[in-house]
Amino acid sequence: MNLFKCSVCNYMEEAESIEHNCLKCGAAPSAFKMLSEEEATKVYDSERSNDLLMQLDTLSMEMVDIALEGIDINLDPACEKLFTYANEKAWEIKQLVKAEIENHINKGKW
């Protein structure tokens, strides 16, 4: 199997050859470029790491929800301070995750 990437929308597909329009953007089969072995290896090697980054992003947004609920309860100043801190750090984590995913994409590791 080979790994192909659509030059219009970057959709990737494993196949022996591409004989159909792109499933994402509808580009003609000629828009697909077969990735080199080195390029394909980067994609496959980064797959699990990218999945983990997306999970971390999801968890950070769950942490925001928890923190905001804790802030709303406003049990006492120390508690509210901790929830506020957690909310801020969750947003920082989300931004770090997004930056790392962008780095992966720019290096062909996605």
MDTraj code that builds the backbone (N, CA, C; nanometers):
import mdtraj as md
import numpy as np

residues = "MET ASN LEU PHE LYS CYS SER VAL CYS ASN TYR MET GLU GLU ALA GLU SER ILE GLU HIS ASN CYS LEU LYS CYS GLY ALA ALA PRO SER ALA PHE LYS MET LEU SER GLU GLU GLU ALA THR LYS VAL TYR ASP SER GLU ARG SER ASN ASP LEU LEU MET GLN LEU ASP THR LEU SER MET GLU MET VAL ASP ILE ALA LEU GLU GLY ILE ASP ILE ASN LEU ASP PRO ALA CYS GLU LYS LEU PHE THR TYR ALA ASN GLU LYS ALA TRP GLU ILE LYS GLN LEU VAL LYS ALA GLU ILE GLU ASN HIS ILE ASN LYS GLY LYS TRP".split()
xyz = np.array([
    [0.0832, -0.1191, 0.0000],
    [0.0000, 0.0000, 0.0000],
    [0.0873, 0.1250, 0.0000],
    [0.0383, 0.2267, -0.0647],
    [0.1047, 0.3564, -0.0685],
    [0.0186, 0.4578, 0.0060],
    [0.0807, 0.5653, 0.0473],
    [0.0071, 0.6731, 0.1126],
    [0.0062, 0.7929, 0.0187],
    [-0.1143, 0.8400, -0.0121],
    [-0.1328, 0.9520, -0.1032],
    [-0.1911, 1.0705, -0.0266],
    [-0.1539, 1.1918, -0.0726],
    [-0.2074, 1.3131, -0.0118],
    [-0.2633, 1.4027, -0.1213],
    [-0.3846, 1.4520, -0.0967],
    [-0.4480, 1.5437, -0.1902],
    [-0.3766, 1.6786, -0.1816],
    [-0.3342, 1.7309, -0.2938],
    [-0.2614, 1.8584, -0.2952],
    [-0.3544, 1.9784, -0.2780],
    [-0.4851, 1.9559, -0.2833],
    [-0.5817, 2.0646, -0.2669],
    [-0.6192, 2.0811, -0.1195],
    [-0.6555, 1.9717, -0.0527],
    [-0.7082, 1.9812, 0.0844],
    [-0.6260, 1.9047, 0.1882],
    [-0.5235, 1.8320, 0.1447],
    [-0.4338, 1.7543, 0.2321],
    [-0.4947, 1.6261, 0.2881],
    [-0.6092, 1.5844, 0.2388],
    [-0.6669, 1.4557, 0.2783],
    [-0.5690, 1.3455, 0.2390],
    [-0.5509, 1.2453, 0.3268],
    [-0.4598, 1.1351, 0.2979],
    [-0.5355, 1.0039, 0.2885],
    [-0.4875, 0.9197, 0.2011],
    [-0.5524, 0.7908, 0.1797],
    [-0.4482, 0.6852, 0.1455],
    [-0.4682, 0.5657, 0.2024],
    [-0.3842, 0.4509, 0.1682],
    [-0.4491, 0.3778, 0.0514],
    [-0.3695, 0.3474, -0.0501],
    [-0.4215, 0.2755, -0.1673],
    [-0.3038, 0.2327, -0.2543],
    [-0.3321, 0.1434, -0.3455],
    [-0.2309, 0.1074, -0.4454],
    [-0.2172, 0.2215, -0.5457],
    [-0.3306, 0.2809, -0.5810],
    [-0.3340, 0.3975, -0.6686],
    [-0.4661, 0.4701, -0.6417],
    [-0.4734, 0.5954, -0.6831],
    [-0.5951, 0.6741, -0.6634],
    [-0.6646, 0.6891, -0.7984],
    [-0.7855, 0.6371, -0.8025],
    [-0.8607, 0.6418, -0.9283],
    [-0.9976, 0.7059, -0.9102],
    [-1.0160, 0.7773, -0.8000],
    [-1.1436, 0.8431, -0.7715],
    [-1.1168, 0.9832, -0.7215],
    [-1.2187, 1.0655, -0.7246],
    [-1.2048, 1.2014, -0.6732],
    [-1.1810, 1.1982, -0.5228],
    [-1.1193, 1.3027, -0.4730],
    [-1.0912, 1.3145, -0.3303],
    [-1.2214, 1.3081, -0.2514],
    [-1.2217, 1.2278, -0.1469],
    [-1.3412, 1.2120, -0.0646],
    [-1.3742, 1.3383, 0.0142],
    [-1.2754, 1.4229, 0.0395],
    [-1.2988, 1.5438, 0.1182],
    [-1.3384, 1.6627, 0.0315],
    [-1.2608, 1.6905, -0.0728],
    [-1.2847, 1.8132, -0.1498],
    [-1.3315, 1.7884, -0.2929],
    [-1.3288, 1.6639, -0.3381],
    [-1.3759, 1.6322, -0.4730],
    [-1.2726, 1.6541, -0.5827],
    [-1.1489, 1.6859, -0.5464],
    [-1.0442, 1.7076, -0.6475],
    [-1.0229, 1.5797, -0.7286],
    [-0.9784, 1.5993, -0.8513],
    [-0.9533, 1.4872, -0.9423],
    [-0.8397, 1.3993, -0.8896],
    [-0.8363, 1.2724, -0.9320],
    [-0.7294, 1.1822, -0.8881],
    [-0.5892, 1.2380, -0.9140],
    [-0.5748, 1.3189, -1.0168],
    [-0.4434, 1.3761, -1.0496],
    [-0.3938, 1.4725, -0.9413],
    [-0.4817, 1.5165, -0.8513],
    [-0.4417, 1.6070, -0.7421],
    [-0.3678, 1.5325, -0.6314],
    [-0.3737, 1.4008, -0.6318],
    [-0.3074, 1.3226, -0.5274],
    [-0.1602, 1.3026, -0.5595],
    [-0.0779, 1.3165, -0.4557],
    [0.0659, 1.2926, -0.4665],
    [0.0992, 1.1743, -0.3758],
    [0.1733, 1.0792, -0.4287],
    [0.2162, 0.9671, -0.3463],
    [0.3309, 1.0155, -0.2577],
    [0.3194, 0.9917, -0.1273],
    [0.4235, 1.0331, -0.0340],
    [0.5429, 0.9394, -0.0443],
    [0.6599, 0.9947, -0.0247],
    [0.7805, 0.9114, -0.0216],
    [0.7736, 0.8219, 0.1015],
    [0.8595, 0.7233, 0.1039],
    [0.8644, 0.6335, 0.2199],
    [0.8961, 0.7125, 0.3471],
    [0.9878, 0.8083, 0.3369],
    [1.0242, 0.8916, 0.4525],
    [0.9048, 0.9761, 0.4986],
    [0.8331, 1.0367, 0.4051],
    [0.7160, 1.1178, 0.4401],
    [0.6073, 1.0321, 0.5038],
    [0.5836, 0.9153, 0.4461],
    [0.4812, 0.8249, 0.4994],
    [0.5180, 0.7762, 0.6389],
    [0.6455, 0.7486, 0.6608],
    [0.6912, 0.7043, 0.7929],
    [0.6643, 0.8111, 0.8980],
    [0.6882, 0.9380, 0.8645],
    [0.6587, 1.0472, 0.9575],
    [0.5105, 1.0475, 0.9949],
    [0.4267, 1.0279, 0.8959],
    [0.2820, 1.0280, 0.9204],
    [0.2445, 0.9125, 1.0126],
    [0.2899, 0.7931, 0.9807],
    [0.2544, 0.6759, 1.0612],
    [0.3132, 0.6838, 1.2029],
    [0.4371, 0.7298, 1.2131],
    [0.5016, 0.7373, 1.3445],
    [0.4359, 0.8403, 1.4351],
    [0.3788, 0.9439, 1.3799],
    [0.3195, 1.0500, 1.4609],
    [0.1718, 1.0260, 1.4916],
    [0.1134, 0.9232, 1.4347],
    [-0.0312, 0.9003, 1.4498],
    [-0.0743, 0.8893, 1.5963],
    [-0.0058, 0.8094, 1.6746],
    [-0.0458, 0.7914, 1.8156],
    [-0.0228, 0.9204, 1.8955],
    [0.0888, 0.9862, 1.8716],
    [0.1166, 1.1111, 1.9418],
    [0.0089, 1.2158, 1.9126],
    [-0.0314, 1.2253, 1.7885],
    [-0.1372, 1.3203, 1.7524],
    [-0.2696, 1.2840, 1.8193],
    [-0.3007, 1.1560, 1.8269],
    [-0.4224, 1.1125, 1.8970],
    [-0.4165, 1.1540, 2.0443],
    [-0.3008, 1.1357, 2.1061],
    [-0.2849, 1.1735, 2.2465],
    [-0.2985, 1.3246, 2.2652],
    [-0.2435, 1.4020, 2.1717],
    [-0.2584, 1.5471, 2.1797],
    [-0.4045, 1.5880, 2.1713],
    [-0.4800, 1.5245, 2.0837],
    [-0.6229, 1.5573, 2.0726],
    [-0.6979, 1.5192, 2.1995],
    [-0.6607, 1.4072, 2.2614],
    [-0.7225, 1.3685, 2.3885],
    [-0.6895, 1.4700, 2.4977],
    [-0.5651, 1.5171, 2.4991],
    [-0.5252, 1.6178, 2.5966],
    [-0.6050, 1.7467, 2.5777],
    [-0.6297, 1.7830, 2.4539],
    [-0.7121, 1.9007, 2.4250],
    [-0.8534, 1.8817, 2.4813],
    [-0.9111, 1.7651, 2.4585],
    [-1.0451, 1.7360, 2.5097],
    [-1.0475, 1.7414, 2.6624],
    [-0.9482, 1.6813, 2.7246],
    [-0.9413, 1.6833, 2.8710],
    [-0.9248, 1.8245, 2.9256],
    [-0.8486, 1.9079, 2.8559],
    [-0.8316, 2.0457, 2.9035],
    [-0.9644, 2.1199, 2.9011],
    [-1.0491, 2.0925, 2.8023],
    [-1.1793, 2.1587, 2.7973],
    [-1.2740, 2.1032, 2.9042],
    [-1.2589, 1.9764, 2.9386],
    [-1.3358, 1.9214, 3.0504],
    [-1.2918, 1.9876, 3.1809],
    [-1.1605, 2.0137, 3.1928],
    [-1.1088, 2.0802, 3.3116],
    [-1.1658, 2.2221, 3.3224],
    [-1.1812, 2.2900, 3.2090],
    [-1.2421, 2.4233, 3.2097],
    [-1.3839, 2.4161, 3.2652],
    [-1.4617, 2.3198, 3.2165],
    [-1.6004, 2.3053, 3.2643],
    [-1.6049, 2.2827, 3.4152],
    [-1.5175, 2.1960, 3.4646],
    [-1.5121, 2.1669, 3.6084],
    [-1.4726, 2.2923, 3.6859],
    [-1.3707, 2.3615, 3.6373],
    [-1.3223, 2.4807, 3.7053],
    [-1.4302, 2.5891, 3.7097],
    [-1.5001, 2.6086, 3.5991],
    [-1.6043, 2.7114, 3.5959],
    [-1.7187, 2.6782, 3.6910],
    [-1.7527, 2.5505, 3.7001],
    [-1.8561, 2.5109, 3.7960],
    [-1.8091, 2.5388, 3.9385],
    [-1.6832, 2.5064, 3.9665],
    [-1.6289, 2.5331, 4.0994],
    [-1.6271, 2.6813, 4.1316],
    [-1.5944, 2.7632, 4.0322],
    [-1.5953, 2.9086, 4.0517],
    [-1.7375, 2.9562, 4.0826],
    [-1.8355, 2.9027, 4.0099],
    [-1.9759, 2.9414, 4.0313],
    [-2.0243, 2.9039, 4.1717],
    [-1.9804, 2.7894, 4.2222],
    [-2.0213, 2.7478, 4.3572],
    [-1.9660, 2.8462, 4.4602],
    [-1.8424, 2.8931, 4.4390],
    [-1.7830, 2.9978, 4.5230],
    [-1.7920, 2.9635, 4.6713],
    [-1.7452, 2.8448, 4.7056],
    [-1.7534, 2.7975, 4.8442],
    [-1.6735, 2.8854, 4.9391],
    [-1.5495, 2.9153, 4.9008],
    [-1.4678, 3.0053, 4.9821],
    [-1.3556, 3.0593, 4.8934],
    [-1.2849, 3.1634, 4.9358],
    [-1.1825, 3.2258, 4.8515],
    [-1.0714, 3.1297, 4.8061],
    [-1.0258, 3.0425, 4.8944],
    [-0.9184, 2.9500, 4.8570],
    [-0.9646, 2.8528, 4.7489],
    [-1.0864, 2.8072, 4.7625],
    [-1.1437, 2.7149, 4.6643],
    [-1.1587, 2.7847, 4.5289],
    [-1.2131, 2.9043, 4.5325],
    [-1.2314, 2.9801, 4.4084],
    [-1.0966, 3.0086, 4.3426],
    [-0.9959, 3.0387, 4.4223],
    [-0.8619, 3.0647, 4.3703],
    [-0.8066, 2.9423, 4.2975],
    [-0.8252, 2.8259, 4.3567],
    [-0.7781, 2.7023, 4.2932],
    [-0.8511, 2.6768, 4.1622],
    [-0.9826, 2.6930, 4.1609],
    [-1.0589, 2.6716, 4.0375],
    [-1.0215, 2.7737, 3.9299],
    [-0.9952, 2.8961, 3.9695],
    [-0.9527, 2.9987, 3.8745],
    [-0.8169, 2.9621, 3.8145],
    [-0.7265, 2.9162, 3.8983],
    [-0.5951, 2.8722, 3.8528],
    [-0.6084, 2.7550, 3.7539],
    [-0.6922, 2.6592, 3.7892],
    [-0.7137, 2.5428, 3.7028],
    [-0.7692, 2.5859, 3.5675],
    [-0.8611, 2.6795, 3.5679],
    [-0.9198, 2.7298, 3.4435],
    [-0.8118, 2.7934, 3.3558],
    [-0.7277, 2.8767, 3.4155],
    [-0.6205, 2.9424, 3.3395],
    [-0.5227, 2.8395, 3.2819],
    [-0.4834, 2.7438, 3.3628],
    [-0.3868, 2.6428, 3.3176],
    [-0.4466, 2.5538, 3.2092],
    [-0.5750, 2.5250, 3.2191],
    [-0.6403, 2.4431, 3.1159],
    [-0.6342, 2.5141, 2.9811],
    [-0.6578, 2.6440, 2.9801],
    [-0.6503, 2.7207, 2.8546],
    [-0.5063, 2.7230, 2.8024],
    [-0.4088, 2.7336, 2.8920],
    [-0.2690, 2.7288, 2.8493],
    [-0.2371, 2.5941, 2.7848],
    [-0.2832, 2.4870, 2.8471],
    [-0.2595, 2.3533, 2.7917],
    [-0.3219, 2.3424, 2.6532],
    [-0.4436, 2.3909, 2.6381],
    [-0.5102, 2.3856, 2.5076],
    [-0.4263, 2.4576, 2.4019],
    [-0.3736, 2.5746, 2.4343],
    [-0.2938, 2.6499, 2.3384],
    [-0.1620, 2.5789, 2.3067],
    [-0.1005, 2.5177, 2.4074],
    [0.0222, 2.4408, 2.3842],
    [-0.0037, 2.3214, 2.2927],
    [-0.1155, 2.2546, 2.3150],
    [-0.1521, 2.1402, 2.2311],
    [-0.1718, 2.1856, 2.0865],
    [-0.2451, 2.2937, 2.0674],
    [-0.2693, 2.3440, 1.9318],
    [-0.1385, 2.3805, 1.8622],
    [-0.0469, 2.4439, 1.9365],
    [0.0821, 2.4802, 1.8787],
    [0.1618, 2.3564, 1.8391],
    [0.1567, 2.2527, 1.9220],
    [0.2315, 2.1303, 1.8910],
    [0.1716, 2.0595, 1.7704],
    [0.0397, 2.0563, 1.7613],
    [-0.0238, 1.9951, 1.6437],
    [0.0168, 2.0716, 1.5175],
    [0.0184, 2.2048, 1.5259],
    [0.0609, 2.2839, 1.4101],
    [0.2057, 2.2522, 1.3736],
    [0.2922, 2.2373, 1.4741],
    [0.4314, 2.1983, 1.4459],
    [0.4372, 2.0645, 1.3751],
    [0.3578, 1.9695, 1.4193],
    [0.3548, 1.8386, 1.3535],
    [0.3123, 1.8532, 1.2074],
    [0.2078, 1.9301, 1.1844],
    [0.1579, 1.9480, 1.0481],
    [0.2654, 2.0119, 0.9606],
    [0.3307, 2.1161, 1.0116],
    [0.4333, 2.1853, 0.9344],
    [0.5534, 2.0969, 0.9044],
    [0.5747, 1.9932, 0.9842],
    [0.6861, 1.9009, 0.9620],
    [0.6415, 1.7742, 0.8893],
    [0.5155, 1.7712, 0.8440],
    [0.4650, 1.6542, 0.7729],
    [0.4348, 1.5355, 0.8616],
    [0.4200, 1.5593, 0.9920],
    [0.3947, 1.4512, 1.0884],
    [0.2493, 1.4540, 1.1323],
    [0.1582, 1.4220, 1.0422],
    [0.0171, 1.4206, 1.0765],
    [-0.0559, 1.3204, 0.9915],
])
top = md.Topology()
chain = top.add_chain()
for i, resn in enumerate(residues, 1):
    res = top.add_residue(resn, chain, resSeq=i)
    for name in ("N", "CA", "C"):
        top.add_atom(name, md.element.get_by_symbol(name[0]), res)
traj = md.Trajectory(xyz[None], top)
